[in-house]
Amino acid sequence: MSYKPAPHSSYKKMFGGDRVAVRTPYTSRQFSSPVRSSRVSFGLSSAPTVYATKTHRLRSSSAMPRLSSENLDFSLSDAINSEFITNRTNEKAQMQSLNDRFANYIEKVRFLEQQNKILLAELEQLRGKGTSRVGDLYEDEMRELRRQVDLLTNEKARVEVHRDNLVEDIDRLREKLQDETSQREEAENIMQSFRQEGSPCGQPGWHTDNNEGPAAGSRSVRQTVTLPA
């Protein structure tokens, strides 16, 4: 293993420090450690070269703003996370409230639907009862009207029979009146003929007494003439 000094550079002139190169027969790899301020190179074809620079002052001086920015980032992320958590909590509470209100609304709708069905059933039942009641009243009224019609029909028949009987009686009385009238006229004609003939002493059936006058004779004439029955 051999060491050779590295060439001077502006970086060395500014920050100072020596750099040592070490060659090894391994594959070249480069890595930087966050703890150490050195850089190591490995190579297969040549010996590894190790460069050690005195940059601890630069790294220590540049670590302070990085930590402050990280603290600011953490504070901002914490604030964002807390705000997000608060918003999520509020959203969950609002969603729960909306779900509860929606569940209550669904329950009310179902209750109202059941009440509507009950009212419809009662309405149909009342309609059926009303129809049957009206039908019964209609039938009763029709029966009463039929009974009255039958009574009036029978009464009309009796009145017509009585009217026919009265007409027949009137016809008989009219005929009898005509007969009586004709017999009366005939009797009056006979009486008139007797009066026109004068004294009826010579007629057969005429009897006079000495003590009877013309009045007695007229009575005898009235007794002799008999009216037909």
C-alpha positions as CSV (number, residue, x, y, z in Angstrom):
1,M,0.0,0.0,0.0
2,S,1.4,3.4,-1.0
3,Y,0.3,7.0,-0.3
4,K,0.8,9.9,-2.5
5,P,-0.2,13.5,-2.0
6,A,-3.2,14.8,-3.9
7,P,-2.8,17.9,-6.0
8,H,-3.7,21.3,-4.4
9,S,-7.1,22.8,-5.4
10,S,-9.0,26.0,-4.7
11,Y,-11.2,24.0,-2.2
12,K,-8.0,23.2,-0.3
13,K,-6.8,26.7,-0.5
14,M,-10.2,28.0,0.9
15,F,-10.9,25.5,3.6
16,G,-7.5,24.0,4.1
17,G,-6.7,20.4,5.1
18,D,-4.8,17.5,3.5
19,R,-6.3,14.8,1.3
20,V,-4.8,11.3,1.4
21,A,-5.5,8.8,-1.5
22,V,-5.5,5.1,-0.8
23,R,-5.6,2.5,-3.6
24,T,-7.1,-1.0,-3.1
25,P,-7.9,-3.8,-5.6
26,Y,-11.7,-3.7,-5.0
27,T,-14.5,-2.2,-7.0
28,S,-14.8,1.6,-6.8
29,R,-17.6,2.7,-4.5
30,Q,-18.4,6.1,-3.2
31,F,-20.5,6.9,-0.1
32,S,-20.8,9.8,2.3
33,S,-21.5,9.2,5.9
34,P,-23.7,11.7,7.8
35,V,-21.4,11.3,10.8
36,R,-17.9,11.4,9.3
37,S,-16.6,14.2,7.2
38,S,-14.5,11.9,4.9
39,R,-15.1,10.3,1.5
40,V,-13.7,6.8,0.6
41,S,-13.3,5.5,-3.0
42,F,-12.8,1.8,-3.8
43,G,-11.5,0.4,-7.1
44,L,-10.9,-3.1,-8.4
45,S,-8.1,-2.2,-10.8
46,S,-6.2,-0.1,-8.5
47,A,-5.7,0.4,-4.8
48,P,-8.5,2.3,-3.0
49,T,-8.0,5.9,-2.6
50,V,-9.2,7.6,0.5
51,Y,-9.7,11.3,0.4
52,A,-9.9,12.9,3.8
53,T,-10.7,16.6,3.9
54,K,-11.1,18.8,6.8
55,T,-14.7,20.0,6.1
56,H,-16.1,19.5,9.6
57,R,-16.2,23.2,10.1
58,L,-18.2,23.7,6.8
59,R,-20.6,20.8,7.6
60,S,-21.1,21.9,11.1
61,S,-21.8,25.5,10.0
62,S,-24.2,24.3,7.3
63,A,-26.1,21.9,9.6
64,M,-27.8,24.6,11.6
65,P,-30.1,26.1,8.9
66,R,-30.9,22.6,7.7
67,L,-32.2,21.7,11.2
68,S,-34.1,25.0,11.5
69,S,-35.8,24.4,8.1
70,E,-36.6,20.8,9.1
71,N,-38.1,22.2,12.4
72,L,-40.2,24.6,10.3
73,D,-41.2,21.8,8.0
74,F,-42.2,19.7,11.0
75,S,-44.1,22.5,12.6
76,L,-46.0,23.3,9.3
77,S,-46.7,19.6,8.8
78,D,-47.9,19.3,12.4
79,A,-50.2,22.3,11.9
80,I,-51.5,20.9,8.6
81,N,-52.0,17.5,10.2
82,S,-53.8,19.0,13.2
83,E,-56.0,21.1,10.9
84,F,-56.7,18.0,8.7
85,I,-57.5,16.0,11.8
86,T,-59.8,18.8,13.0
87,N,-61.5,19.0,9.6
88,R,-61.9,15.2,9.5
89,T,-63.3,15.2,13.0
90,N,-65.8,18.0,12.0
91,E,-66.7,16.2,8.8
92,K,-67.2,12.9,10.7
93,A,-69.4,14.7,13.2
94,Q,-71.4,16.4,10.4
95,M,-71.7,13.1,8.5
96,Q,-72.9,11.4,11.7
97,S,-75.4,14.2,12.3
98,L,-76.6,14.0,8.7
99,N,-76.9,10.2,9.0
100,D,-78.9,10.5,12.1
101,R,-81.2,13.1,10.5
102,F,-81.5,10.9,7.5
103,A,-82.3,7.9,9.6
104,N,-84.9,9.9,11.5
105,Y,-86.4,11.1,8.2
106,I,-86.6,7.5,7.0
107,E,-88.3,6.4,10.2
108,K,-90.8,9.3,9.9
109,V,-91.5,8.4,6.3
110,R,-92.1,4.8,7.1
111,F,-94.3,5.8,10.1
112,L,-96.3,8.2,7.8
113,E,-96.7,5.4,5.2
114,Q,-98.0,3.0,7.8
115,Q,-100.5,5.7,9.0
116,N,-101.5,6.4,5.5
117,K,-102.2,2.7,4.9
118,I,-104.2,2.5,8.1
119,L,-106.2,5.6,7.1
120,L,-106.9,4.2,3.7
121,A,-108.1,0.9,5.1
122,E,-110.4,2.8,7.5
123,L,-111.7,4.9,4.7
124,E,-112.4,1.9,2.5
125,Q,-114.2,0.3,5.5
126,L,-116.2,3.4,6.1
127,R,-117.1,3.6,2.4
128,G,-118.3,0.0,2.5
129,K,-120.3,0.7,5.6
130,G,-121.8,3.9,4.1
131,T,-122.7,2.1,0.9
132,S,-124.3,-0.7,2.8
133,R,-126.2,1.7,5.0
134,V,-127.4,3.8,2.1
135,G,-128.4,0.6,0.3
136,D,-130.4,-0.5,3.4
137,L,-132.1,2.8,3.6
138,Y,-132.9,2.8,-0.1
139,E,-134.3,-0.7,0.1
140,D,-136.5,0.3,3.2
141,E,-137.7,3.4,1.4
142,M,-138.5,1.4,-1.8
143,R,-140.4,-1.2,0.2
144,E,-142.4,1.5,2.0
145,L,-143.2,3.2,-1.4
146,R,-144.2,-0.1,-2.9
147,R,-146.5,-0.7,0.1
148,Q,-148.1,2.7,-0.3
149,V,-148.5,2.1,-4.1
150,D,-150.2,-1.2,-3.4
151,L,-152.5,0.5,-0.9
152,L,-153.4,3.3,-3.3
153,T,-154.0,0.8,-6.1
154,N,-156.4,-1.2,-4.0
155,E,-158.1,1.9,-2.8
156,K,-158.4,3.1,-6.4
157,A,-160.0,-0.3,-7.4
158,R,-162.5,0.0,-4.5
159,V,-163.3,3.6,-5.4
160,E,-163.8,2.6,-9.1
161,V,-166.1,-0.3,-8.1
162,H,-168.1,2.0,-5.8
163,R,-168.2,4.6,-8.6
164,D,-169.6,1.9,-11.0
165,N,-172.2,0.9,-8.4
166,L,-173.2,4.5,-8.0
167,V,-173.4,5.0,-11.7
168,E,-175.7,1.9,-11.9
169,D,-177.8,3.2,-9.0
170,I,-178.1,6.6,-10.7
171,D,-179.1,4.9,-14.0
172,R,-181.8,3.0,-12.1
173,L,-183.0,6.0,-10.3
174,R,-183.1,8.0,-13.5
175,E,-185.2,5.2,-15.2
176,K,-187.5,5.1,-12.2
177,L,-187.8,8.9,-12.3
178,Q,-188.6,8.7,-15.9
179,D,-191.3,6.1,-15.3
180,E,-192.8,8.1,-12.5
181,T,-192.7,11.1,-14.6
182,S,-194.4,9.4,-17.5
183,Q,-197.1,7.9,-15.1
184,R,-197.7,11.2,-13.6
185,E,-198.1,12.8,-17.0
186,E,-200.5,10.0,-18.0
187,A,-202.6,10.5,-14.8
188,E,-202.7,14.3,-15.4
189,N,-203.8,13.7,-18.9
190,I,-206.6,11.4,-17.7
191,M,-207.7,14.0,-15.1
192,Q,-207.6,16.7,-17.8
193,S,-209.8,14.5,-20.1
194,F,-212.3,14.0,-17.3
195,R,-212.5,17.7,-16.6
196,Q,-213.0,18.4,-20.3
197,E,-216.0,15.9,-20.6
198,G,-218.1,17.9,-18.2
199,S,-220.4,16.2,-15.7
200,P,-219.7,12.5,-15.3
201,C,-223.1,11.5,-14.0
202,G,-224.0,9.4,-16.9
203,Q,-220.7,7.5,-16.8
204,P,-220.7,3.9,-15.4
205,G,-219.3,3.7,-11.9
206,W,-220.6,7.1,-10.9
207,H,-222.7,7.0,-7.8
208,T,-224.3,9.9,-6.1
209,D,-226.2,10.2,-3.0
210,N,-229.0,12.7,-2.3
211,N,-227.1,14.3,0.5
212,E,-223.8,14.5,-1.5
213,G,-222.9,17.4,-3.7
214,P,-220.4,17.9,-6.4
215,A,-217.5,17.6,-4.0
216,A,-218.5,14.1,-3.1
217,G,-218.7,13.3,-6.7
218,S,-215.2,14.5,-7.3
219,R,-214.0,12.4,-4.5
220,S,-215.7,9.3,-6.0
221,V,-214.1,10.0,-9.3
222,R,-210.6,10.3,-7.7
223,Q,-211.3,7.0,-5.9
224,T,-212.4,5.3,-9.1
225,V,-209.3,6.3,-11.0
226,T,-206.4,4.3,-9.7
227,L,-202.9,5.2,-10.6
228,P,-200.6,2.4,-11.9
229,A,-198.0,1.3,-9.4
